[in-house]
């Protein structure tokens, strides 16, 4: 996962520098475009593609969890909704 993020960041920096060089050559103006902060938006997954577990809540005390194996509240033993 970290290697993929590092590769994406490296490609973003290289692309930004390439755009800067092209802009400098075409417009004869030193423009430095760094689009690195926008790279995660280009490659993020949509909500429907993720398979995150749903949140379950205790009706008595409000305890919440996303762990699928937890079926009852650790505080009062009530079944989670």
NORZI-V844187 format. One record per helix or strand of 2 or more residues. SS is the DSSP state (h for helix, s for strand). FROM is the first residue (numbers start at 1). LEN is the number of residues. Records with the same first field share a line. If there is no record, write none. Layout:
# NORZI-V844187
SS: FROM-LEN / FROM-LEN
This chain:
# NORZI-V844187
h: 2-26 / 36-8 / 47-3
s: 56-3 / 64-2 / 79-2
